[in-house]
Amino acid sequence: MSIFRKRKVALALGGGAARGLANLGVLKVFEEERIPIDLVVGTSIGGLIGAAYCLGVPIGVMEKSALNFKLGKLVDLGLSNTAITKGKKLARIVAEFTDKKTFADARIPFAITATDIETGDELVYTKGNLQDIVRASCSWPGIFPPVKIYGRKLADGGIRNSIPVKMARRLGATTVIAVDIGFCVRKGEIKNLIQMFIQSIQIMGEELDEYQSMQADIIIKPKLTNIDQLAFNRAKEAIREGEAAARKSINAIRKKVGRVLWKR
């Protein structure tokens, strides 16, 4: 029997690189308002933040790291047949926040998504090598090399589950609160091929997020206007918007999960 069989309230943290730092703001408000969560399911940076939080890393520590983060800490160029970076810096960042701990060390049950890049299978993990699985979930194809786990080549969980509501349901959640980070669809004239490609990805991603978030009971959607996935220099703003969106949803959350909370 799954350890999540009797769990109730789940928090689904979406991906989005720099935009995903808004998840920190959401978690900060949940702590302040003492909203109990039985399960956290994360994708990509939502998986990294979720893992660290469930392992007991203080939000203040993560926030300080986010505010001091530079893109150079993540990028180690090294062209291969699968990616333009080596992925070693990403591995170090994951190790820093998970500190060689395991799924079993989590104070809140935690799950993370990944995608088999060779078969397209969507996967969710609640056990295994936590560091490798988190790194795989954060490895956007072409940017970071896939991570080989259990004979599979795994890449970013957001390819199939940008907001892992469905996976939370599979793990027994009866009430799911989703953080919809969204994509950066810009308004204005498209002037070149690169802009055309980037905009098309953003539009497709926004549509996927909207569809997946509809399956949640509560949707927290931070207003991350024109904050793109590489805008780590706007971490303070992203976190602040995560806080604002969470505060606007607190009454709805209490109303929706009230019966669950009263039974505790």
N, C-alpha and C positions, 0 to 999 in steps of 0.2 A: 504493500500500500504506500502511495506517495506521502511524503511528509507534509505536502501541501493540501492533502485531501480535505481537511476540515478548515482550511484557512478561509477568511472572509474578504477583508478589504485589501486591495492591491493598488500599488502606485506604479504606473507605466511611464518610464522616463524616455522621451524621444531623443534621437540623435540630432546632429546638426553642427558638429565641430564647434567653432566659436559661438555660434548661436545657442548651442546646447548648454552653455554656461548659465543660461537662465534657469536650468534645473536646480542650481545652487540656491537661487533666490526662493524657489518653491519650497525646497527642503527647509530653508531657514524659517519660513513662515509656519510650516507644519510643526516644527519644533517649538516655536514660540506659542502656537495655539494648542499645543499638546494633542495633535491629531494622531491617533495610533494607527499604524500600518502593519498588516500581517505579512505582507510580501512585497518586495520591490523587484520589478522586471525592467531591465535596461537594454538599450540598443546603442551601440557606438559610444559616443562620449557620455550618453545617458547611462550606459553600462559601466563605464569607468567611474563616474561620479556615484552611481548607485552602489557599486562594489565597495568603494572607499567608505561611503556612509554606513553601509550595513556592517562593515568591519570595525566601525567605531572611530574613524578619522573625523575629528571635529570639523564642522562646516567652516569655522573661522580659519582653520589651517588651509582648507581647500580654496577658500576665497582669497586668502593672501597669495597663494601660489598662482591662482588665476590672474590676479591683478598685476603680478610681476612677470607673467609669462610672455615670452617672445617667440615668434614663429621659428626662429633659428634653433630653438631648443627641440624642435620637432623634426626639422628637415635635415636629413643627411643624404645628399644626392649621391646616387650610385646606380646608373642605368643598368638594368638587367632585362631579361626577356619577359618579365611580368610587371615591373614597377620602375619608377624613376627615383625612388629612395631605397635605402638599405633596410629601414625599419628598426634599426638598433636604438635610435633615440626614442622612438615610440615605446619600445620594450622597456627602456630605462624609466620612462615616465610612469608606465603601468606598475613596474616594480616598486617605484617610490611610494605609490599610494596603496599598494596591496601588501607590501612588506612581507613577501613570501608566505602569506596566510592562505587559507583554503576556504572553500565554500562552508565547511563545517565550523569555521571560526566566526561566521556572521552572526551578529546579535539579532538581526532581522533576516528571515529567510530571503535568499537572493537568487535570481535567475537572470541569464543574459542570452541574447540571441546572436546567431551568426548565420552565414549563408554559404553553402557549398557552391563555390564558383564554377565547378565543373559539371554539376548536375542541376543546380538551381534549387536544391532542397533548402527549406527553411528549418532551422534548428534552434532549440532552446536547451541550455545547459544549467543543471543545478548541482553538478559535481564534475570532477576532473581537475586538470591543471588550471587553476583560476587565472594565473598570469597569462598563459598562452591563449586562453579563450577570450579574455578581455582584449588582448592585443588583436586577435582575429576580428572581433566585433568592431574594432576601431579602424580596421585596415581597408580603406576605400580602394577598390580595384584600380590599378594603374598608378596609383600614388604610393601605396605601401604594398609590399609583397604579401601574398596569401600565407597563412600559417597552417602548416600541416599537423593535423590532430586526428588521431585514430584512423589514419589512412585517407583522410579527407583534406582537400585544400580549402580552407575557410577564409572568408572575406567578410566585409562589413555587414552587420546584421540589418542595417537600414535598407539594404537592397530589397529585401522582402518584407521587413517589419520596421518601418521608420518610426512607428509608434506601436510598441508591442502589446497592444490590448488583447489581441487574439491569443497570444501566448500566455498572458495572465489568466485568461479564461480556461485555457487547457490545463493550467496548474491548479484549478479549483476555485479561483476567485469568483465571488458572487457579486461584488461591487468593485468596479475598476475606475480609478481616477487617472486620467491620462494627461500628460504634459505634451501639448502639441507645439513643438518648436517652430514648425513651418519652414518654408524655403524663402529665399530672397528674390521674389519676382519684382523686378524694377520696371517702372513706367517710363517710357521714353523711346527715342529713336535708336534702332539697332544699326550700328555703323560698320561692323566688320564681322568676319566669320567667327572669331573667338567669342564675341558678344552674343552672336546668334546661338552658338553651341551652349554656352553657359546659361543663357535665358531659357532655352528649351529644357535643360535639365531641371532648372528651378520650377518651371511650370508643371512638368510631369511630377516632380516631387511634391509640390503643393497639392496636386490632385490626389496623390496617394495618401498624403497625410490626412486630408479631409475625409477620405473614405474610411481610413483605419480608425480615426478618432470618433467617428459616428458610432462605433461599437462600444464606446465607453459610457459609463453612467454620468461622469462629470468630466468636462473638458476644460483644462487650464491652458489658455493660449496667450502667451506673452506678446506684446506689441514690439516686435523687433524690426521696425521699419529701416530698410536699407542697411541692416547689419548682415553682411555676408558671412559665409562659412570660414573665411580666413581673417576676419576682423577681430583678432584676439586683443588688439589695442582698445577695443570697446567693451572689454569684459565687465567693467563697472556698470555700464549702461544695461548690458544683457542681464546681469544679476538683479539689478534694480527692477527691470521690467518683469522678471520672473516673480519677484516679491509682490509687485503691484497686481499682477494677474492672479496670484494665489490668494491675496487678501480679498479680491473681489469675489472669489469663489467660496470663501470660508463658510458663509451662511448656507449656501447650497450644499456644501459638503456635509456640514453638521446635520442638515435636514435629511439628506439622502442616507447617510450611514448612522443616523441616530439610533435606530433599532439595534444595529450591530453593537454600537458602543454601550447601550444600556444593558446588554446581555453580558458584558464583560465582568 
